[in-house]
Amino acid sequence: MKRPSIGDVARHAGVSTATVSRALNSPETVTEKTRRKVTEAVEELHYVQSETARNFKLQRASAVLVVAHDIGNIYYSEIFRGIQRRAEASNFSITIANPSPGGTQDLILSNLRTSKVDGVIILSGHEIAERDMKLLQKLYSGTPPIVAMCEERGHVRVPHILIDNERAGYIAGRHLIEMGHVKIGHAYGPNRAPVRRARANGLRRAMTEAGIAINDTYFFEGGFSAIGGRSAAQSYLSLKDRPTAMFMPNDEAAMGFISQLHRYGISVPGDVSVMGFDDIVLADTYVPALTTVHQPKEEMGRHAMNLVLDIIERRTRSELPIIELPVHLVPRDSVARIKP
């Protein structure tokens, strides 16, 4: 059978196609009598409005671009799921991009300017030039539909979904101290990551409050990858006087650190306790199961998509909305109590 068209609905209801369009897309602009006639015609003919045609009338793509700079990082999988589920509930699709270094800004601008997408979620904050931000603000008469995640507030001049990374580092430090550790070390995140300083500062604050001396030789470079964790393990092994506990920049680095120590016969947590960060899906099944700081990753993705939709629909009440979500400690097997 031929699929009924909007013209068929118009003829059946005895009105023009323009009236049918208004009744379906802006029902408040037609009378109740007309709206009822159109509704009855739609039901009797089993008419289904074309989503493509509706988006064309609204000048909308019903798509959101998600920018990730390390698409293979397992940390992002739960964030993607949160974004996807919320997008599907609103009949939006998502496109995931993994731009080359330095290509983020051009990618975002070209997609927004050509209306390929209605909004953008950046999974790690990167600067957008001030002149381009002003252009976007003019284009959208206010807040552009761009949301940044996972980084510190203010790194990108757009709305944010984030956690308090300094407090998260403090929570990690407090747990290690409560487990009796006073010789505590830390492997930094990458130089480009704004969270690098915040998490280390949180750990230092916890140690200072507890009256524990901070040994700068226990703080060395790491990174967010397993390779970075293995490199941090080599720095740890080079020390004559080693810390009894290490706070790693994320779970993947913690796993790389532990695997490298295992090659040298060093036990975790027997010889050194290791604290992760993120609580990725493998953290609970790794051996030993990782003690870590949990980020609400799927919830972060859902909130990011919500915020983009709010901006698109002009429902935001602030030019730069900030949503800060809580973190919590997940104690497992990789951190042991110091024996008296």
MARPA-411496 format. One record per residue (C-alpha): residue number from 1; x, y negated, z negated. Coordinates in steps of 0.25 Angstrom, whole numbers, plus 5000, padded with zeros to 4 digits. Layout:
BEGIN
<node><resi>NUM</resi><x>X</x><y>Y</y><z>Z</z></node>
...
***
This chain:
BEGIN
<node><resi>1</resi><x>5000</x><y>5000</y><z>5000</z></node>
<node><resi>2</resi><x>5004</x><y>4986</y><z>5003</z></node>
<node><resi>3</resi><x>5009</x><y>4978</y><z>4991</z></node>
<node><resi>4</resi><x>4999</x><y>4967</y><z>4988</z></node>
<node><resi>5</resi><x>5005</x><y>4953</y><z>4990</z></node>
<node><resi>6</resi><x>5002</x><y>4940</y><z>4984</z></node>
<node><resi>7</resi><x>4994</x><y>4936</y><z>4996</z></node>
<node><resi>8</resi><x>4985</x><y>4948</y><z>4993</z></node>
<node><resi>9</resi><x>4983</x><y>4944</y><z>4979</z></node>
<node><resi>10</resi><x>4979</x><y>4930</y><z>4984</z></node>
<node><resi>11</resi><x>4969</x><y>4935</y><z>4994</z></node>
<node><resi>12</resi><x>4963</x><y>4944</y><z>4984</z></node>
<node><resi>13</resi><x>4961</x><y>4933</y><z>4973</z></node>
<node><resi>14</resi><x>4957</x><y>4923</y><z>4984</z></node>
<node><resi>15</resi><x>4968</x><y>4913</y><z>4981</z></node>
<node><resi>16</resi><x>4981</x><y>4909</y><z>4987</z></node>
<node><resi>17</resi><x>4994</x><y>4916</y><z>4986</z></node>
<node><resi>18</resi><x>5000</x><y>4903</y><z>4979</z></node>
<node><resi>19</resi><x>4988</x><y>4904</y><z>4969</z></node>
<node><resi>20</resi><x>4992</x><y>4919</y><z>4966</z></node>
<node><resi>21</resi><x>5007</x><y>4915</y><z>4964</z></node>
<node><resi>22</resi><x>5003</x><y>4904</y><z>4954</z></node>
<node><resi>23</resi><x>4993</x><y>4914</y><z>4947</z></node>
<node><resi>24</resi><x>5004</x><y>4924</y><z>4945</z></node>
<node><resi>25</resi><x>5016</x><y>4915</y><z>4943</z></node>
<node><resi>26</resi><x>5010</x><y>4903</y><z>4936</z></node>
<node><resi>27</resi><x>4996</x><y>4908</y><z>4931</z></node>
<node><resi>28</resi><x>4994</x><y>4895</y><z>4923</z></node>
<node><resi>29</resi><x>4993</x><y>4887</y><z>4936</z></node>
<node><resi>30</resi><x>4980</x><y>4894</y><z>4941</z></node>
<node><resi>31</resi><x>4966</x><y>4895</y><z>4935</z></node>
<node><resi>32</resi><x>4962</x><y>4907</y><z>4927</z></node>
<node><resi>33</resi><x>4952</x><y>4911</y><z>4938</z></node>
<node><resi>34</resi><x>4963</x><y>4911</y><z>4948</z></node>
<node><resi>35</resi><x>4973</x><y>4918</y><z>4939</z></node>
<node><resi>36</resi><x>4962</x><y>4929</y><z>4937</z></node>
<node><resi>37</resi><x>4959</x><y>4931</y><z>4952</z></node>
<node><resi>38</resi><x>4974</x><y>4932</y><z>4955</z></node>
<node><resi>39</resi><x>4976</x><y>4942</y><z>4943</z></node>
<node><resi>40</resi><x>4965</x><y>4951</y><z>4947</z></node>
<node><resi>41</resi><x>4970</x><y>4951</y><z>4962</z></node>
<node><resi>42</resi><x>4984</x><y>4955</y><z>4957</z></node>
<node><resi>43</resi><x>4978</x><y>4966</y><z>4949</z></node>
<node><resi>44</resi><x>4969</x><y>4971</y><z>4960</z></node>
<node><resi>45</resi><x>4979</x><y>4971</y><z>4970</z></node>
<node><resi>46</resi><x>4991</x><y>4976</y><z>4961</z></node>
<node><resi>47</resi><x>4999</x><y>4965</y><z>4965</z></node>
<node><resi>48</resi><x>5013</x><y>4964</y><z>4960</z></node>
<node><resi>49</resi><x>5020</x><y>4951</y><z>4961</z></node>
<node><resi>50</resi><x>5034</x><y>4951</y><z>4967</z></node>
<node><resi>51</resi><x>5045</x><y>4948</y><z>4957</z></node>
<node><resi>52</resi><x>5054</x><y>4943</y><z>4968</z></node>
<node><resi>53</resi><x>5043</x><y>4933</y><z>4973</z></node>
<node><resi>54</resi><x>5040</x><y>4929</y><z>4959</z></node>
<node><resi>55</resi><x>5055</x><y>4926</y><z>4956</z></node>
<node><resi>56</resi><x>5056</x><y>4918</y><z>4969</z></node>
<node><resi>57</resi><x>5044</x><y>4909</y><z>4965</z></node>
<node><resi>58</resi><x>5051</x><y>4907</y><z>4951</z></node>
<node><resi>59</resi><x>5065</x><y>4906</y><z>4958</z></node>
<node><resi>60</resi><x>5070</x><y>4917</y><z>4949</z></node>
<node><resi>61</resi><x>5078</x><y>4929</y><z>4951</z></node>
<node><resi>62</resi><x>5074</x><y>4936</y><z>4939</z></node>
<node><resi>63</resi><x>5089</x><y>4940</y><z>4937</z></node>
<node><resi>64</resi><x>5099</x><y>4937</y><z>4927</z></node>
<node><resi>65</resi><x>5114</x><y>4938</y><z>4929</z></node>
<node><resi>66</resi><x>5122</x><y>4945</y><z>4918</z></node>
<node><resi>67</resi><x>5137</x><y>4941</y><z>4918</z></node>
<node><resi>68</resi><x>5147</x><y>4951</y><z>4911</z></node>
<node><resi>69</resi><x>5162</x><y>4950</y><z>4912</z></node>
<node><resi>70</resi><x>5165</x><y>4965</y><z>4909</z></node>
<node><resi>71</resi><x>5153</x><y>4972</y><z>4914</z></node>
<node><resi>72</resi><x>5159</x><y>4986</y><z>4910</z></node>
<node><resi>73</resi><x>5160</x><y>4982</y><z>4895</z></node>
<node><resi>74</resi><x>5150</x><y>4991</y><z>4887</z></node>
<node><resi>75</resi><x>5147</x><y>4980</y><z>4878</z></node>
<node><resi>76</resi><x>5138</x><y>4973</y><z>4889</z></node>
<node><resi>77</resi><x>5130</x><y>4985</y><z>4891</z></node>
<node><resi>78</resi><x>5120</x><y>4983</y><z>4880</z></node>
<node><resi>79</resi><x>5119</x><y>4968</y><z>4883</z></node>
<node><resi>80</resi><x>5116</x><y>4972</y><z>4898</z></node>
<node><resi>81</resi><x>5105</x><y>4981</y><z>4892</z></node>
<node><resi>82</resi><x>5099</x><y>4969</y><z>4884</z></node>
<node><resi>83</resi><x>5099</x><y>4960</y><z>4896</z></node>
<node><resi>84</resi><x>5093</x><y>4970</y><z>4905</z></node>
<node><resi>85</resi><x>5081</x><y>4974</y><z>4896</z></node>
<node><resi>86</resi><x>5077</x><y>4960</y><z>4894</z></node>
<node><resi>87</resi><x>5079</x><y>4957</y><z>4909</z></node>
<node><resi>88</resi><x>5070</x><y>4968</y><z>4913</z></node>
<node><resi>89</resi><x>5059</x><y>4964</y><z>4904</z></node>
<node><resi>90</resi><x>5059</x><y>4951</y><z>4911</z></node>
<node><resi>91</resi><x>5060</x><y>4956</y><z>4925</z></node>
<node><resi>92</resi><x>5074</x><y>4951</y><z>4927</z></node>
<node><resi>93</resi><x>5086</x><y>4958</y><z>4932</z></node>
<node><resi>94</resi><x>5100</x><y>4957</y><z>4928</z></node>
<node><resi>95</resi><x>5113</x><y>4956</y><z>4936</z></node>
<node><resi>96</resi><x>5126</x><y>4959</y><z>4929</z></node>
<node><resi>97</resi><x>5139</x><y>4952</y><z>4935</z></node>
<node><resi>98</resi><x>5153</x><y>4955</y><z>4931</z></node>
<node><resi>99</resi><x>5160</x><y>4942</y><z>4937</z></node>
<node><resi>100</resi><x>5175</x><y>4941</y><z>4939</z></node>
<node><resi>101</resi><x>5183</x><y>4933</y><z>4930</z></node>
<node><resi>102</resi><x>5179</x><y>4918</y><z>4932</z></node>
<node><resi>103</resi><x>5167</x><y>4922</y><z>4940</z></node>
<node><resi>104</resi><x>5157</x><y>4920</y><z>4930</z></node>
<node><resi>105</resi><x>5153</x><y>4906</y><z>4932</z></node>
<node><resi>106</resi><x>5151</x><y>4907</y><z>4947</z></node>
<node><resi>107</resi><x>5143</x><y>4920</y><z>4946</z></node>
<node><resi>108</resi><x>5133</x><y>4913</y><z>4936</z></node>
<node><resi>109</resi><x>5132</x><y>4900</y><z>4944</z></node>
<node><resi>110</resi><x>5130</x><y>4907</y><z>4957</z></node>
<node><resi>111</resi><x>5119</x><y>4916</y><z>4952</z></node>
<node><resi>112</resi><x>5112</x><y>4905</y><z>4945</z></node>
<node><resi>113</resi><x>5113</x><y>4895</y><z>4956</z></node>
<node><resi>114</resi><x>5108</x><y>4905</y><z>4967</z></node>
<node><resi>115</resi><x>5097</x><y>4910</y><z>4958</z></node>
<node><resi>116</resi><x>5102</x><y>4924</y><z>4959</z></node>
<node><resi>117</resi><x>5099</x><y>4925</y><z>4944</z></node>
<node><resi>118</resi><x>5091</x><y>4917</y><z>4934</z></node>
<node><resi>119</resi><x>5100</x><y>4918</y><z>4923</z></node>
<node><resi>120</resi><x>5114</x><y>4923</y><z>4918</z></node>
<node><resi>121</resi><x>5119</x><y>4931</y><z>4906</z></node>
<node><resi>122</resi><x>5134</x><y>4930</y><z>4903</z></node>
<node><resi>123</resi><x>5139</x><y>4941</y><z>4894</z></node>
<node><resi>124</resi><x>5152</x><y>4934</y><z>4891</z></node>
<node><resi>125</resi><x>5153</x><y>4919</y><z>4890</z></node>
<node><resi>126</resi><x>5161</x><y>4912</y><z>4901</z></node>
<node><resi>127</resi><x>5162</x><y>4897</y><z>4903</z></node>
<node><resi>128</resi><x>5153</x><y>4891</y><z>4914</z></node>
<node><resi>129</resi><x>5158</x><y>4877</y><z>4919</z></node>
<node><resi>130</resi><x>5151</x><y>4865</y><z>4913</z></node>
<node><resi>131</resi><x>5148</x><y>4860</y><z>4927</z></node>
<node><resi>132</resi><x>5141</x><y>4873</y><z>4931</z></node>
<node><resi>133</resi><x>5134</x><y>4873</y><z>4918</z></node>
<node><resi>134</resi><x>5128</x><y>4859</y><z>4920</z></node>
<node><resi>135</resi><x>5124</x><y>4863</y><z>4934</z></node>
<node><resi>136</resi><x>5117</x><y>4875</y><z>4929</z></node>
<node><resi>137</resi><x>5110</x><y>4867</y><z>4918</z></node>
<node><resi>138</resi><x>5105</x><y>4857</y><z>4929</z></node>
<node><resi>139</resi><x>5101</x><y>4869</y><z>4938</z></node>
<node><resi>140</resi><x>5092</x><y>4875</y><z>4927</z></node>
<node><resi>141</resi><x>5089</x><y>4861</y><z>4920</z></node>
<node><resi>142</resi><x>5094</x><y>4866</y><z>4907</z></node>
<node><resi>143</resi><x>5100</x><y>4879</y><z>4902</z></node>
<node><resi>144</resi><x>5105</x><y>4888</y><z>4913</z></node>
<node><resi>145</resi><x>5100</x><y>4903</y><z>4912</z></node>
<node><resi>146</resi><x>5114</x><y>4908</y><z>4907</z></node>
<node><resi>147</resi><x>5116</x><y>4915</y><z>4894</z></node>
<node><resi>148</resi><x>5130</x><y>4920</y><z>4888</z></node>
<node><resi>149</resi><x>5132</x><y>4931</y><z>4879</z></node>
<node><resi>150</resi><x>5142</x><y>4938</y><z>4869</z></node>
<node><resi>151</resi><x>5151</x><y>4926</y><z>4868</z></node>
<node><resi>152</resi><x>5153</x><y>4914</y><z>4859</z></node>
<node><resi>153</resi><x>5143</x><y>4902</y><z>4859</z></node>
<node><resi>154</resi><x>5146</x><y>4891</y><z>4868</z></node>
<node><resi>155</resi><x>5156</x><y>4898</y><z>4876</z></node>
<node><resi>156</resi><x>5147</x><y>4896</y><z>4888</z></node>
<node><resi>157</resi><x>5137</x><y>4885</y><z>4888</z></node>
<node><resi>158</resi><x>5125</x><y>4893</y><z>4889</z></node>
<node><resi>159</resi><x>5115</x><y>4901</y><z>4880</z></node>
<node><resi>160</resi><x>5121</x><y>4912</y><z>4872</z></node>
<node><resi>161</resi><x>5118</x><y>4926</y><z>4866</z></node>
<node><resi>162</resi><x>5129</x><y>4929</y><z>4856</z></node>
<node><resi>163</resi><x>5134</x><y>4934</y><z>4843</z></node>
<node><resi>164</resi><x>5142</x><y>4927</y><z>4832</z></node>
<node><resi>165</resi><x>5155</x><y>4933</y><z>4835</z></node>
<node><resi>166</resi><x>5163</x><y>4927</y><z>4824</z></node>
<node><resi>167</resi><x>5153</x><y>4933</y><z>4814</z></node>
<node><resi>168</resi><x>5154</x><y>4946</y><z>4821</z></node>
<node><resi>169</resi><x>5169</x><y>4946</y><z>4819</z></node>
<node><resi>170</resi><x>5166</x><y>4943</y><z>4804</z></node>
<node><resi>171</resi><x>5157</x><y>4954</y><z>4803</z></node>
<node><resi>172</resi><x>5168</x><y>4964</y><z>4809</z></node>
<node><resi>173</resi><x>5178</x><y>4958</y><z>4799</z></node>
<node><resi>174</resi><x>5169</x><y>4959</y><z>4787</z></node>
<node><resi>175</resi><x>5167</x><y>4974</y><z>4790</z></node>
<node><resi>176</resi><x>5182</x><y>4977</y><z>4791</z></node>
<node><resi>177</resi><x>5184</x><y>4970</y><z>4778</z></node>
<node><resi>178</resi><x>5173</x><y>4977</y><z>4771</z></node>
<node><resi>179</resi><x>5179</x><y>4990</y><z>4775</z></node>
<node><resi>180</resi><x>5192</x><y>4986</y><z>4768</z></node>
<node><resi>181</resi><x>5201</x><y>4981</y><z>4779</z></node>
<node><resi>182</resi><x>5210</x><y>4969</y><z>4777</z></node>
<node><resi>183</resi><x>5219</x><y>4971</y><z>4789</z></node>
<node><resi>184</resi><x>5210</x><y>4968</y><z>4800</z></node>
<node><resi>185</resi><x>5214</x><y>4965</y><z>4814</z></node>
<node><resi>186</resi><x>5206</x><y>4961</y><z>4827</z></node>
<node><resi>187</resi><x>5208</x><y>4962</y><z>4842</z></node>
<node><resi>188</resi><x>5203</x><y>4950</y><z>4849</z></node>
<node><resi>189</resi><x>5193</x><y>4949</y><z>4861</z></node>
<node><resi>190</resi><x>5198</x><y>4944</y><z>4874</z></node>
<node><resi>191</resi><x>5203</x><y>4930</y><z>4875</z></node>
<node><resi>192</resi><x>5191</x><y>4925</y><z>4884</z></node>
<node><resi>193</resi><x>5181</x><y>4930</y><z>4874</z></node>
<node><resi>194</resi><x>5175</x><y>4919</y><z>4865</z></node>
<node><resi>195</resi><x>5172</x><y>4930</y><z>4855</z></node>
<node><resi>196</resi><x>5187</x><y>4933</y><z>4853</z></node>
<node><resi>197</resi><x>5189</x><y>4922</y><z>4843</z></node>
<node><resi>198</resi><x>5175</x><y>4923</y><z>4836</z></node>
<node><resi>199</resi><x>5176</x><y>4938</y><z>4832</z></node>
<node><resi>200</resi><x>5191</x><y>4936</y><z>4827</z></node>
<node><resi>201</resi><x>5187</x><y>4924</y><z>4819</z></node>
<node><resi>202</resi><x>5175</x><y>4932</y><z>4812</z></node>
<node><resi>203</resi><x>5185</x><y>4943</y><z>4808</z></node>
<node><resi>204</resi><x>5195</x><y>4932</y><z>4803</z></node>
<node><resi>205</resi><x>5184</x><y>4926</y><z>4795</z></node>
<node><resi>206</resi><x>5180</x><y>4939</y><z>4788</z></node>
<node><resi>207</resi><x>5194</x><y>4942</y><z>4784</z></node>
<node><resi>208</resi><x>5197</x><y>4928</y><z>4779</z></node>
<node><resi>209</resi><x>5184</x><y>4928</y><z>4771</z></node>
<node><resi>210</resi><x>5189</x><y>4941</y><z>4765</z></node>
<node><resi>211</resi><x>5203</x><y>4936</y><z>4762</z></node>
<node><resi>212</resi><x>5209</x><y>4945</y><z>4772</z></node>
<node><resi>213</resi><x>5222</x><y>4940</y><z>4778</z></node>
<node><resi>214</resi><x>5221</x><y>4939</y><z>4794</z></node>
<node><resi>215</resi><x>5233</x><y>4945</y><z>4800</z></node>
<node><resi>216</resi><x>5234</x><y>4939</y><z>4814</z></node>
<node><resi>217</resi><x>5243</x><y>4951</y><z>4819</z></node>
<node><resi>218</resi><x>5230</x><y>4960</y><z>4818</z></node>
<node><resi>219</resi><x>5223</x><y>4951</y><z>4828</z></node>
<node><resi>220</resi><x>5227</x><y>4954</y><z>4842</z></node>
<node><resi>221</resi><x>5221</x><y>4954</y><z>4857</z></node>
<node><resi>222</resi><x>5211</x><y>4964</y><z>4861</z></node>
<node><resi>223</resi><x>5199</x><y>4962</y><z>4871</z></node>
<node><resi>224</resi><x>5186</x><y>4968</y><z>4873</z></node>
<node><resi>225</resi><x>5190</x><y>4980</y><z>4881</z></node>
<node><resi>226</resi><x>5196</x><y>4994</y><z>4877</z></node>
<node><resi>227</resi><x>5209</x><y>4990</y><z>4883</z></node>
<node><resi>228</resi><x>5209</x><y>4978</y><z>4874</z></node>
<node><resi>229</resi><x>5206</x><y>4987</y><z>4862</z></node>
<node><resi>230</resi><x>5218</x><y>4996</y><z>4866</z></node>
<node><resi>231</resi><x>5227</x><y>4983</y><z>4867</z></node>
<node><resi>232</resi><x>5223</x><y>4979</y><z>4854</z></node>
<node><resi>233</resi><x>5226</x><y>4993</y><z>4848</z></node>
<node><resi>234</resi><x>5240</x><y>4991</y><z>4854</z></node>
<node><resi>235</resi><x>5242</x><y>4978</y><z>4846</z></node>
<node><resi>236</resi><x>5236</x><y>4985</y><z>4834</z></node>
<node><resi>237</resi><x>5246</x><y>4996</y><z>4835</z></node>
<node><resi>238</resi><x>5258</x><y>4986</y><z>4837</z></node>
<node><resi>239</resi><x>5256</x><y>4981</y><z>4822</z></node>
<node><resi>240</resi><x>5264</x><y>4987</y><z>4811</z></node>
<node><resi>241</resi><x>5253</x><y>4982</y><z>4801</z></node>
<node><resi>242</resi><x>5240</x><y>4986</y><z>4807</z></node>
<node><resi>243</resi><x>5226</x><y>4981</y><z>4803</z></node>
<node><resi>244</resi><x>5217</x><y>4992</y><z>4797</z></node>
<node><resi>245</resi><x>5205</x><y>4986</y><z>4805</z></node>
<node><resi>246</resi><x>5203</x><y>4980</y><z>4819</z></node>
<node><resi>247</resi><x>5191</x><y>4972</y><z>4824</z></node>
<node><resi>248</resi><x>5191</x><y>4974</y><z>4839</z></node>
<node><resi>249</resi><x>5184</x><y>4964</y><z>4848</z></node>
<node><resi>250</resi><x>5174</x><y>4974</y><z>4853</z></node>
<node><resi>251</resi><x>5170</x><y>4988</y><z>4853</z></node>
<node><resi>252</resi><x>5177</x><y>4992</y><z>4866</z></node>
<node><resi>253</resi><x>5190</x><y>4986</y><z>4861</z></node>
<node><resi>254</resi><x>5189</x><y>4993</y><z>4848</z></node>
<node><resi>255</resi><x>5187</x><y>5006</y><z>4856</z></node>
<node><resi>256</resi><x>5200</x><y>5003</y><z>4864</z></node>
<node><resi>257</resi><x>5207</x><y>5000</y><z>4851</z></node>
<node><resi>258</resi><x>5203</x><y>5013</y><z>4844</z></node>
<node><resi>259</resi><x>5207</x><y>5022</y><z>4856</z></node>
<node><resi>260</resi><x>5221</x><y>5016</y><z>4857</z></node>
<node><resi>261</resi><x>5223</x><y>5018</y><z>4843</z></node>
<node><resi>262</resi><x>5219</x><y>5032</y><z>4844</z></node>
<node><resi>263</resi><x>5230</x><y>5034</y><z>4854</z></node>
<node><resi>264</resi><x>5240</x><y>5030</y><z>4843</z></node>
<node><resi>265</resi><x>5234</x><y>5039</y><z>4833</z></node>
<node><resi>266</resi><x>5227</x><y>5028</y><z>4825</z></node>
<node><resi>267</resi><x>5214</x><y>5031</y><z>4819</z></node>
<node><resi>268</resi><x>5201</x><y>5022</y><z>4819</z></node>
<node><resi>269</resi><x>5197</x><y>5020</y><z>4808</z></node>
<node><resi>270</resi><x>5207</x><y>5028</y><z>4800</z></node>
<node><resi>271</resi><x>5219</x><y>5019</y><z>4803</z></node>
<node><resi>272</resi><x>5212</x><y>5006</y><z>4808</z></node>
<node><resi>273</resi><x>5197</x><y>5002</y><z>4808</z></node>
<node><resi>274</resi><x>5191</x><y>4996</y><z>4821</z></node>
<node><resi>275</resi><x>5180</x><y>4986</y><z>4822</z></node>
<node><resi>276</resi><x>5173</x><y>4984</y><z>4836</z></node>
<node><resi>277</resi><x>5163</x><y>4974</y><z>4841</z></node>
<node><resi>278</resi><x>5150</x><y>4975</y><z>4849</z></node>
<node><resi>279</resi><x>5145</x><y>4989</y><z>4846</z></node>
<node><resi>280</resi><x>5145</x><y>4994</y><z>4860</z></node>
<node><resi>281</resi><x>5137</x><y>5007</y><z>4863</z></node>
<node><resi>282</resi><x>5150</x><y>5015</y><z>4862</z></node>
<node><resi>283</resi><x>5154</x><y>5010</y><z>4848</z></node>
<node><resi>284</resi><x>5146</x><y>5020</y><z>4840</z></node>
<node><resi>285</resi><x>5151</x><y>5032</y><z>4849</z></node>
<node><resi>286</resi><x>5165</x><y>5028</y><z>4849</z></node>
<node><resi>287</resi><x>5175</x><y>5036</y><z>4840</z></node>
<node><resi>288</resi><x>5176</x><y>5030</y><z>4830</z></node>
<node><resi>289</resi><x>5162</x><y>5023</y><z>4831</z></node>
<node><resi>290</resi><x>5165</x><y>5008</y><z>4831</z></node>
<node><resi>291</resi><x>5162</x><y>4999</y><z>4819</z></node>
<node><resi>292</resi><x>5158</x><y>4986</y><z>4827</z></node>
<node><resi>293</resi><x>5150</x><y>4973</y><z>4827</z></node>
<node><resi>294</resi><x>5137</x><y>4975</y><z>4834</z></node>
<node><resi>295</resi><x>5132</x><y>4965</y><z>4845</z></node>
<node><resi>296</resi><x>5117</x><y>4966</y><z>4849</z></node>
<node><resi>297</resi><x>5121</x><y>4967</y><z>4863</z></node>
<node><resi>298</resi><x>5108</x><y>4972</y><z>4869</z></node>
<node><resi>299</resi><x>5101</x><y>4961</y><z>4861</z></node>
<node><resi>300</resi><x>5111</x><y>4951</y><z>4866</z></node>
<node><resi>301</resi><x>5107</x><y>4955</y><z>4881</z></node>
<node><resi>302</resi><x>5092</x><y>4953</y><z>4878</z></node>
<node><resi>303</resi><x>5094</x><y>4940</y><z>4872</z></node>
<node><resi>304</resi><x>5103</x><y>4935</y><z>4883</z></node>
<node><resi>305</resi><x>5092</x><y>4939</y><z>4893</z></node>
<node><resi>306</resi><x>5081</x><y>4933</y><z>4885</z></node>
<node><resi>307</resi><x>5089</x><y>4920</y><z>4884</z></node>
<node><resi>308</resi><x>5091</x><y>4919</y><z>4899</z></node>
<node><resi>309</resi><x>5076</x><y>4922</y><z>4902</z></node>
<node><resi>310</resi><x>5073</x><y>4911</y><z>4892</z></node>
<node><resi>311</resi><x>5082</x><y>4901</y><z>4900</z></node>
<node><resi>312</resi><x>5076</x><y>4905</y><z>4913</z></node>
<node><resi>313</resi><x>5062</x><y>4903</y><z>4908</z></node>
<node><resi>314</resi><x>5066</x><y>4891</y><z>4901</z></node>
<node><resi>315</resi><x>5062</x><y>4896</y><z>4888</z></node>
<node><resi>316</resi><x>5075</x><y>4892</y><z>4880</z></node>
<node><resi>317</resi><x>5074</x><y>4881</y><z>4870</z></node>
<node><resi>318</resi><x>5089</x><y>4878</y><z>4869</z></node>
<node><resi>319</resi><x>5099</x><y>4875</y><z>4880</z></node>
<node><resi>320</resi><x>5109</x><y>4884</y><z>4874</z></node>
<node><resi>321</resi><x>5102</x><y>4895</y><z>4866</z></node>
<node><resi>322</resi><x>5111</x><y>4904</y><z>4858</z></node>
<node><resi>323</resi><x>5107</x><y>4917</y><z>4853</z></node>
<node><resi>324</resi><x>5116</x><y>4924</y><z>4842</z></node>
<node><resi>325</resi><x>5114</x><y>4938</y><z>4839</z></node>
<node><resi>326</resi><x>5118</x><y>4946</y><z>4827</z></node>
<node><resi>327</resi><x>5129</x><y>4956</y><z>4826</z></node>
<node><resi>328</resi><x>5132</x><y>4967</y><z>4815</z></node>
<node><resi>329</resi><x>5142</x><y>4977</y><z>4811</z></node>
<node><resi>330</resi><x>5141</x><y>4991</y><z>4815</z></node>
<node><resi>331</resi><x>5150</x><y>5000</y><z>4806</z></node>
<node><resi>332</resi><x>5155</x><y>5013</y><z>4811</z></node>
<node><resi>333</resi><x>5167</x><y>5022</y><z>4811</z></node>
<node><resi>334</resi><x>5179</x><y>5013</y><z>4816</z></node>
<node><resi>335</resi><x>5180</x><y>5005</y><z>4803</z></node>
<node><resi>336</resi><x>5184</x><y>5012</y><z>4791</z></node>
<node><resi>337</resi><x>5185</x><y>5007</y><z>4776</z></node>
<node><resi>338</resi><x>5199</x><y>5004</y><z>4771</z></node>
<node><resi>339</resi><x>5202</x><y>5015</y><z>4760</z></node>
<node><resi>340</resi><x>5206</x><y>5008</y><z>4747</z></node>
***
